[in-house]
Amino acid sequence: MMNCMFDCSYCYLKGMYPSGHMVIFVNLEDYFEKLEEMLAKSEIYLCVSYDADLLAMDSLTGYASAWADFAKKHGNLKIEIRTKSARMEMWEQCEPASNVIYAFTVAPEEIIAASEKKTPSAKARIACVAEGVKRGFAVRLCFDPMIYCPDWEKEYHEMLELVTKEVPMDQIFDVSVGSFRVSQDYLKKMRKNEPYSAVVQFPFQNDGGVYHYGKELTEQMERFLIRQLLEYVPEEKIFRWES
């Protein structure tokens, strides 16, 4: 599946495809067949929702559920299903499996309101995360990408307070942290599509064709959040994206 039902102003998908229309491939069995061949030779880690939010569309396609069912039959396959959705019904439709990771991207409410149009609120996502963890699902918390705003320290601190009040942090699978970065080709298209977005119009630094906030601000933002996370999560469970 390609493109997304949500409308995040900073999403790299806005710079990847020439069309904003959703594209749903109907030959899922072909993917499973090819994957069977690959799994006969080695273990595989696969992010199945890289180009679309499969969980957000699962009530229409059933693809996220199909991937989860497929993974449960193959012990040498681990999949990540990443989402910004808050579909509580997914926990009723699936059974927990250690090799199926449900990765929820969580952001401060200010960022969601300004730049993540049509997505569920932070409270709704956090409630969905909490329910999944309590039911025994492998849930990953993704504070990635961290987005700069003038009061980012306050916003991310308050967001983490909401998370830790609702989610049993000792039971989550792990956490990922990373600040916004995007390829120069994608950003050029995104800036054309989103002329009024404070996120994509930010004066980024370009290193080797990748735009980012620059070393100083990146370190400040990511280490700020990691320091607070360490109060709830052991260091070995915190993955920090690095170039």
N, C-alpha and C positions, 0 to 999 in steps of 0.2 A: 504494500500500500504506500502511496506517495501523497505528500502534503497533509494538512492538518485542519480539523474543524475549528480549532482555536485561532486567535489572531494576535499573537505576540509580536510586538513591533520589532524586537531584536532577534527573532528566530532566523537561523541560517537558512531555513527552507525558503525564505523570501528571496534569497539570492541564488538558490540552487536550480530551480526549475522555471521555465519561461511562462508557465501557466499556474494559476492559483487553484485550479480545479482539483478536487479529490480524484485520485485514480486508485481503483481497487482491482488488484489482479485476482483472477478467479481460478488460477491453476495452483493452489496451495499444495495439492498432492505432489506436484512435480518438485517443489522445494523439499518436501519431506523425503521423497525418493532419492534425490541427490544427496541429501544430508545423511541418509542411511548408508550410502556408499562411503561417505567421508568418515562417519563414525566407526565403520568397520576397520579403519586404519589408525585412528587416533582420537583422543579426547578433544572436545570443542567447547569453547565459551562463545556464546552468540548473543548479540544485542538485537532483538527482533523488532524493536520499535524505533529504529534510528531515523527513518524517513517519515514517520507518522506516529500519532498517538493511538496505538491499537486498543488500549483499554477504553479510551473515550468513545471509540467506534464499535466496541464489542457487541453492543445490543443489536447492531445492524449486521455486522459481518461474522461475529463469533470467532474471529481469528485469534484473539488473545487466548481464549479458552482452548482453542484447537492446538495452539503452540504449547500451552501448559500440559495438556493431555499427552502430546507427543513426547515432551521432555520426561514425563514421569515414567515412560516405557524405556528410557535410555539413561542408564546410570552414568555413562561417560559424556553426557551432554549437560551443560549448565546454560540457562538462558536468563537474560535480563529483559523485563518488560517495563519500559520507562513511561511515566505518565504525569500529567498535571490534572487528571480527572479526580473525581471523588465519588465513584460509583460503589456505594455500599453493597449493592446486590452482587458484586463480583465475589464477595466472600462466601455467599450462599451457593454460588454456581461452581466453585472450585474446591478442591481439597488441598491442604498444605503439602508442599514438597520441598525438600532441601535444595534441589537443583533448579528451582524456579524462583527468581528474585523479582519482587515487585518494587520498582524504584520510583519513589515519589519526589518530584521536584517541588520544593517549598520555597516561597519567597515572602518578604514582608508585604503587608496589605497595601502600602503606598505604591510599591513597585507593581503589584498585581493590578491595582486600579488604573495606573498610568500606562502600563506597557504590556499587560497580559489580558487583552480584551477577550471576553467570552469564556474565560477560564473560571473554575470555582474559586471561592475565597480561600484564604489561608486557613481559616477555621474549619471549613468544610474538608479540605485536603488533610489537615491534621487529624480530624475526627475519623476519617477513613483510614489513615495510617494506624491510629490507635486501635481501631477495631481489628484490622488485619493482624497486627502484632499479637493482640490478645487471643486471637483464634489460632495462633501458631504458624502463620505464614512468614516466609523469609522476606522482610521488608527493609529496603535500603532508603535512607533519607539522603536526598541530593540537594545540597545548598550550592547549586552549580547550574547556571552561572550566577555568581554574586554580581549585582548591578549597583553601580555607583549612583548615589543621589546626595544632595547637600547634607542631609542628616542621617547618613547611612549607618553610623554607629548606633544611634538610638533605634532606628528601624530594625536592624538585625538583632539587637539585644532583645527588644520586645517580641520579635518573632520567635526567638529561641526560648524565651520564657513561656510563650504559648505552647510550643512543642513539648517542652519538658514537663509542663503541668498535665498534659493529656496523654503523652506517649510513655509507656514503660521502657525507658531508654536502655535498661539492662537486658532487654529482650530483642532489640533491633539487630538486624543482620550486620550492617555497618553504615558508615556515613561517608559521603564524598563532598569535597569542598573545592571550588574553583571559581575564579573571577571570569568575567566576560572576555572572550577572545573569538576572533573570526578571521577567515582568510580575506586577503585584500580584494580578491575577485568577488566574493560574496558581499562584502561590505559596500563595494561600489554600487551594486544593484540594490542593496537594501537602502542605501541613502537616497537613491532615486525614488524608490517606492514609499519611503517613510521620511519625507522632508521635514516633518515637524516632530520627529521622535528625538527626545533628548538623549536617549540611549545610543542610537546609531550615529548621531551627529556629534558625539563627544570627540574631542581632539586626541585620538588614540596615538600610540606609538607603534610604528611598523618595524617588526623584526623578522627578516627573512620571509616576507609575504604574509605575516600574521599580525593583525592589529590587536593591541591589548592596552591596558591602562598604564603600562610602564612599571618597571620593577618596584619603585618605591611605593606607589599606591596599591599595587597588587599584593605586595608583602604585608602592608598595613591592614588591608581588608581581610585577607585570608587568615593571617595570624591572629587577628582580633577574634574571629569566629572560632578558630581552633582552640584558642586559650579557654574560651567559655565552654566549648564542647568537652574539653578534657575533664571538666567537673562532673560529667555524666557518662562519658564513653571512654574506654581505655584507648590509648594511643594507637595500638595495633588495629583498631577498628575504624580509624579515620584515614581515608585515602585523600590525599591532596593532589590535584591535577598539576603536573609540571610539564613545561615544554621540553 
